[in-house]
């Protein structure tokens, strides 16, 4: 096979197709987001490859040659077809994909065990997760939805509460046995304390609400709650656990609550969507499914101490016949 046909110069071909349509290097450069010099260079590469002159150049303008005009008419339609096919694939992918920002711990402990029921109901959709932990800002993002912890107020967004957050000290059964005397005294001294990088105030919040004194302890910090909870399961110390997320591990006995003093933080997990674009049917369906799954979360048992009153900014529950998705 002729070596030339093994590697067609596609970038130069595309640059020429656009330049021939606009009959201008400047307009082609603007269309492609590159410099005029770059367009001229690409077309020069194509002319060398073909061995023909496609444009006549002067100090003030460029003009298609007869060969260039004919060749441009042939390949312009081909690139239009490629662009249409590509856009169709991208549109199909976008229509079928729900892009969700979510905490890794929430995804692992709560959502993943339930997600099969959503895919069974709506097999035409796929859910793509973004687990970046940073302040939520929908501007200039591809996100359709976020699941975040807060009080119902996010910039340029609407939210629907899923369930309240309750926390308690958790550890392995063996660790609880070692701490039995301290638990009875409601005082922790010299214990191994585990905490997450993004939730450094958890211990202070829980101790204040639970009435437990935390003295001088050895603290180990992890980059994520996933690692913190894993370390607690493996007996490395006490962690503050989000009870709704850890329910399976607590029910199975892999984790225990030695103090059994749950504290309501006043925050709740919310489904959040941007008001800067229309809410699609796929996202509505996912939000409704999330709300239905959240309604099955078992209420925290025992005496719960609220850390602070609920924020008045949190939306009240809407009647069943009230649209929940006004943007």
C-alpha angles and dihedrals in degrees: 000000000000107000091228092068095054094071115024112195095244097171093053090045092054092046090052093046090055094042092049091051093050093034087219136091090208094055091045091051091051091049093050097039094239136107126279088241090057091054092049090049093050093050090048089055090052093048090052091048093050097036093227137101113249100174133030108221127207132170091264108029148001127237131195116245118225089258091047093050093051094043092047092054090052100049099036091072091048092056090045088056092049090049093049092049092048093048090048091054091046091048092049090049092047093047091053100041128081111200111208131184108211141159113259091231093051091047095049101040104031115015105038094056088054102037096090089069091058093049089048090054095042110024090165091071132072124196120220117197129213110194099182110139107218139111110298116251118157094194114114092002133116092224120132095184144000132204108210142159117244148092102289102272122110130153115267091348144107123219141198119204116235105182140329123261120246122177135192138168111273134184143147119292090249092053090050090055091053090052098045095113093048091048091054089050093047088230133112119203125163092358124144106255121197123199140170124241093236095042103049094141094057095098094050091047094049097042091052092050097040097045094237122143113223111199130175106335137164108253126202118189126205131195093238142020088242090065093041092054091045091053090049091051090051093054101254094130148288123323133181106246132200099233099210091054096045098044095111092051091046093048091049093049094240086121129027135192105230095185097034091206108135116194125203108222095199091241127106138197111255137191105228130191132180123257091206092082137030117275108245127220092247091056093045090053092049092049091049090049091049091051092050091049091047091052087065093059107120112240115249111266125224133031108329120203112206112219094209138346118282114272112258088219091071110105117249118240111273123229115259093256095048116100108245098194106062109149 
